[in-house]
Amino acid sequence: MTRATLSQVLQPAMQGGYAVAGVVCLGWEDARAYVAAAEAEGAPIILQAGPGARAHMPLPVWATMFHALADAASVPVVSHLDHGRSAEDCKEAIALGFTSVMFDGSRLPLEENIAETRAIARMAHAAGVSCEGEIGFVGYQDGETSAGTDPSEAARFAAETGVDAMAISIGNVHLQQNQQARIDRDRLAAIEAATDVPLVIHGGSGLPHALRAELATGSHICKFNIGTELRMTFGAALRETLAADADLFDRIGILSTTEAALSDKAREVIRGLRAG
């Protein structure tokens, strides 16, 4: 069994000067490909079930799938609830055996975000589960605008909630298809000076690979969420398969052809976060 908590993979990353990929999963084929990639690289991996995935498939199915993959893997695998919107979301994930939950209170006023995140972190820790929180707000490409993380608020949030990891907003944006994010280095440095909690970048696909590598090995950012980049790889592989044979109709056969490309891309992501 190689199920691991978020803290169990991020603390060694913090000490060792590397980061761990939090990969956004949408189905069996991609989750299996990401674990295969992690095994090939000898690296831990964080399998994430976000709101879109949970709307498509019930959380108990994600739990069973993630745990089946983790239990057969040769590397640490974290089963992570991404962007839990309520205490009930997190409570359900904990009851199902998820080893990590993220409560996203980033749209709440500061005091409310701290109070709710603290309660969820305590609930998670009592069950031996890690908790990630978010301070500041990471916006969306062509959607809500980001609000940068205030370093003094980050210090309060980390100290008063007891989270194992803290997602921050320093120029990163969700769902960015081009790698043009501009990171606020001064804001990052101030956050790092204010707390020693492992930091998380959501919207990691929007960062140039060289910048990701630099931040992974030279800052307190220990987890990069990667979704859009991998979804684009899936789409390209699927289109190539269907274009090559218009008579294909078997779902399992078609979707399985995407796994090699997904695994290759995930290996590239993982290597980039460990390259010093």
N, C-alpha and C positions, 0 to 999 in steps of 0.2 A: 504493500500500500504506500503510495507517495502523495496522498492528500496533504496539503500544506496550507497554513494560514498566510495571510498577506504579510504579517509581521515576520514570519519565519523566512520569507524570501527577500523582503525589503531591508531588514537589518543587515544581513550579510552584504547586500548590494551597497548599502550606505558605507559600510566599513571597507569594502573591496574596490570602490570606485567604478561601479558599473550600474546599469539600470535593467529593469525587467519589463518585458513587453506585456501589456494588458490588451489582449486581442479580443475584439468584439465579434461574438459568434452569432450566426444566424441559422445554422443547421448542423446536421451530423457531419457532412462532408468537410466543412471548413474547420470545425472543432477537431476532428480527427487529423486533418492535415497539419494543424498548428501544434498538436502534441507530437506528431511525427517530426516536425521541424525542430522542436525543442529537444527531443531525444537525439536527433542527429547532431545538434550543436552542444549537447551536454549541458543545457541551461534550463532553469525553471521557467514556467509559463503561467500566466494568469488568464483563465478562460472567463469571459465576461458575458453575462446575460443582461442586456440593457432593456429599456422600455419597449423598443420596437420588437425585439426578440420575444419579450414576454407577452406582447399583444398578439403575436403570431402563434405562439406555442405556450401552453401553461407551464408555470414555474416548476411543478413537480417533474415534468418531463425533462426540463433542463437539468435539474438536480440529478436525476438518474443517469442521464447521458454524461454529464461532467464527471460524476463519481465513477462510472464505469471506465472512462478514459483514464482518470487519475489512478485508479486501483491497478491498472495494467501497465502503467507508465514506469519508466526507469528514472525519471526526473521529477522534482517537486511540481505538483500541479495545484494551483489555487482555483477554487470555484467561487466566483465573485459576483455578487449582485451589484450591477452598475446603475447608478442614478435611482436608488430607491426613493420614492416620493413621500413615504410616510413611515411611521413606526410599524404599521401593520405589514407593509411590504417587507421590511427588514425582519420582523418577527417570523413571518412565514418562511423566509429564506433560511433563517437560523434553524427553525424546526425541521426543515428539509435536509439539513446537513451541509449547507453552504459554509465554507470556511472563512468567508469574508463578505462584508456588506458595506455598501457605500450609501450613506444618507445624504441626499442633495437638498440642503436647506439654503442654497445660495440665493434664492429669490426672496428669502425671509429677511426681516429686520435683524440686525446683528444680535441683539439680546435673545430673540426667539430662535435664531439659528444655533446659537451656543447652547441654549437650554435643551432644545430638541436633540441636537447631536450628542450632547453629554448623556442624556437618558438612553439613547440608542447604543452609544459606546459602552455604557455600563451593562446593558442587557446583553450585548454581544460578548463582552469580556467574561461575563458570568457563565456563558456557554462555551468558552474557549475559542471564540470567533473574533477575528480582527474587524476593525471599523475604519473606514475612510470617510472624511468629511470634506466640505468645500467652503472656502472663504473667498469673497470676491465672486464675480460671475463670469463664466466663460460663455461668450455668445456663440452665435451660429452664422455661418456664411449665408448671406441673403436672408437673415432672420434677426433675432434679438441681438442688440449691441452689447459687447462685453463691458464689464465694470472692473477695473484693475483692482487687485488685492492690495489693501492698505496694510503695510508691514506691522503697524501697531495693533491693528485688529487681528492680524494673523497670530501675533504673539499671544494675545488674549485667548483666541480660539483654541490654539494648540494647548495652552496651559489649563484652560477651564473645561475642555471637553474630554481630554485624554485619548484623542484619536491616534491610531497607529500610522496614519498617512494623511496628508493634507493636500487636496487639490487646490491649485492657485491659478489666478488669471494674470498673465504677464505678457499678453500679446498673442497667445494661442487662441484658436477659434475652432469650434466644432464643424465638421462636415466640409472642411476646406479641401478642394480637389487639386489646387496648385500649391506648391511648396514655397509660399511667399510670406509666411508669418514672420513678423519682426518682434523679437524678444526684448523686453525692457530689462536690460542688464542691471541697471541701478536698483530697480524695484526688487529683482531677484536677490541681489546682494543684501539688501536691507531685510528681506524676509529671512534669509539664511542667518543673518546676524541676530535675529530676534528669536529664533527657535531652532531646535535640532531634530524636529520631526521630519521623517522622509517626505519629500514633496512629490506631487503628481502633476503631470501635464495631460490634460484632456485635449483632444484635437491634435494629437501628435502627428497625424498624416500631413498637416499643414506646414511642418517644419522641414527645411532642407535636411537631407541625410547627414551632411557634414556637421550641421548645427546640432542635430540630435546627438550625434556621437560626442561632440564637444561637451554638451550639457550633461550627458549621461556619465561621463568619466571625470568631469571637472566641477560638478555642482552637487547640491543635495537632492536633485531630482533623481528619484530612484525608480519611477514607474512612468512609462509613456503609454497612453491609450492609443491604440492604432485600430481604426475601423475603415475609414473611407478608402485608404490606399489598398487595403485587402479586398474590399468590395469591388473596387475597380478591376483588380486582378481577376476576381471571379467572373465578372461580366465579360471581360475580354476573352477568357478561356472558354466560357460557355458559347459566346458568339462564334468563336473559331470552330468549335466542335460541330455546331449546328450548320454552319456554312459549308463544312467539309462533307457533310452527308445529310441531304434533305430528307432521307427516309428514316432517320433515327426517331424513335418514339418511346423507348424504354427509359423511364425516369431514373432508375438506379444507374443504368449504364451511362446516361448523359451526364448526370451530376458527378459521377465518379471520375469523369475525365478532367474535372477542374482541380482535383486534389494535388496533382503534381505541381501545377503552377502556383497554387496557394502555398504549398509547403516550401517551394523555392523562394517565394517572396517573403514568407515568414522567417525563413532562415536568414535572409538578407537583413531583415529588420532586427532580429536577435543579435546577429554579428555586429551590426552597427551600434548597438547599445552596450557592447562589451569591448569595443575597440579603443584601446588607450593610446 
